[in-house]
Structure formats: structure tokens, C-alpha cells
Amino acid sequence: MKTCIYLIIMEIILFITPIFPQKVYSSQFSSQADVKVFVTDYESQADLKVFKVKYQSEAKGNEGLWFFVEYQSQADKKIYFVEYESQADLKIYFVEYKSQAGWRNKKKIHLMY
């Protein structure tokens, strides 16, 4: 009986847990941004390896699969690209293949929720 109740509760939690798509808007001003981002030269320097997907439907979860939207109102996160690493909340590296995307520094994962 307890097992059945436990399974039902787990199904409800999984069903209502939101999926965090990564629809991103690149703002022109740092004051408009939720996260300030610096693009690193090397993968090893990044907190997150990002792959730019072609379709919005591919940008599921907080896994570094980003879809750049045209309008701020469409975005889940607004980012601003900074010039210097010291100004950044998050360091990213753009990867060539979708399978390479993902977090290198899980301590920063909260920034993209």
C-alpha cells in the first residue's frame, strides 16, 4: 500500500515539474540581463559548454542547448555578453556538436533556471 502511494506521489511530482527550456535573448545592455556571460577561448575555461540549436523544440532542459530568440518577451533568460571574464556571472564555450553541450561547473547551474 505504501509503495503504491509512493509511486503515485512520484508520478505527480514528475508530471508537474517544469521543463526548463533554454530560450535565450541577447540583450544590448547589461542592465536588462539576467545573466552576464563571457565566451571563453578554450573549453576547459568554461562553466558551461553551449550548442546553438536551430529549432526551439530542441532547446529542452538546462543542458547547454540554447535557442536564441528575436524578442526579449520570448526568452526564458536574458543574457548580456561581457568583454572581460571578471565581469561575467557565467563563462561559456560554444561547441560544434550537440553531444558536447553540458555543464562543467555544476555550482553555476542555478543561473540558467
C-alpha positions in Angstrom: 0.0 0.0 0.0 2.8 2.4 0.9 4.6 1.6 -2.2 1.6 2.4 -4.3 1.1 5.8 -2.7 4.8 6.5 -3.1 4.7 5.7 -6.8 1.6 7.9 -7.3 3.3 10.8 -5.5 6.4 10.4 -7.6 4.4 10.4 -10.8 2.6 13.6 -9.8 5.9 15.3 -9.0 7.4 14.3 -12.3 4.3 15.4 -14.1 4.2 18.9 -12.6 7.9 19.5 -12.6 8.5 22.1 -15.2 10.9 21.6 -18.1 13.3 24.5 -18.4 13.8 25.3 -22.0 16.7 27.5 -22.8 15.3 30.2 -25.0 17.8 32.9 -24.7 17.7 36.6 -25.7 20.9 38.5 -26.1 20.3 42.0 -24.7 22.1 45.1 -25.7 22.5 46.5 -22.2 23.8 44.7 -19.1 21.0 46.2 -17.0 18.5 44.3 -19.0 20.2 40.9 -18.5 19.5 38.1 -16.0 23.0 36.7 -16.5 26.2 38.3 -17.7 28.1 35.9 -20.0 31.7 35.7 -21.1 32.7 33.5 -24.1 36.0 31.7 -23.4 38.6 30.7 -25.9 39.0 27.2 -24.5 36.5 24.6 -23.4 38.5 24.0 -20.2 37.9 27.6 -19.0 34.1 27.4 -19.3 31.4 26.7 -16.8 29.0 25.6 -19.5 29.5 24.2 -23.0 26.8 25.6 -25.2 25.4 24.4 -28.5 23.2 26.7 -30.5 20.2 24.7 -31.7 18.3 25.6 -34.9 14.8 24.9 -33.6 13.1 26.0 -30.4 11.8 22.5 -29.8 15.4 21.2 -29.4 16.2 23.5 -26.5 14.9 21.3 -23.7 16.3 21.2 -20.2 19.2 23.1 -18.6 21.8 21.3 -20.6 23.5 24.0 -22.7 21.2 23.7 -25.7 20.3 27.3 -26.4 17.9 28.7 -28.9 18.3 32.4 -29.5 15.0 34.3 -29.8 14.4 37.5 -31.6 12.4 39.3 -28.9 13.0 39.7 -25.2 9.4 38.7 -24.4 10.0 35.2 -25.9 13.1 34.5 -23.7 13.4 32.4 -20.6 16.7 34.0 -19.9 18.1 37.3 -21.0 21.9 37.4 -21.3 24.5 40.0 -21.9 27.9 39.2 -23.4 30.6 41.0 -21.5 34.1 41.8 -22.7 36.1 40.7 -19.7 36.0 37.4 -17.8 35.9 39.3 -14.4 32.6 40.9 -15.4 30.8 37.6 -16.0 28.4 35.6 -13.9 28.8 32.6 -16.3 31.6 31.6 -18.6 30.6 29.6 -21.7 32.2 28.0 -24.7 30.4 27.4 -27.9 30.8 23.8 -29.0 30.5 22.4 -32.6 28.3 19.4 -31.8 25.1 19.0 -29.8 26.5 16.0 -27.9 29.3 18.1 -26.5 27.0 20.5 -24.7 26.7 20.4 -20.9 27.8 21.8 -17.6 31.4 21.7 -16.5 30.8 23.6 -13.3 27.5 22.5 -11.7 27.8 25.2 -9.0 26.6 27.7 -11.6 23.7 25.6 -12.9 21.2 27.8 -10.9 22.0 30.8 -13.1 20.1 29.3 -16.0 17.0 28.1 -14.2 
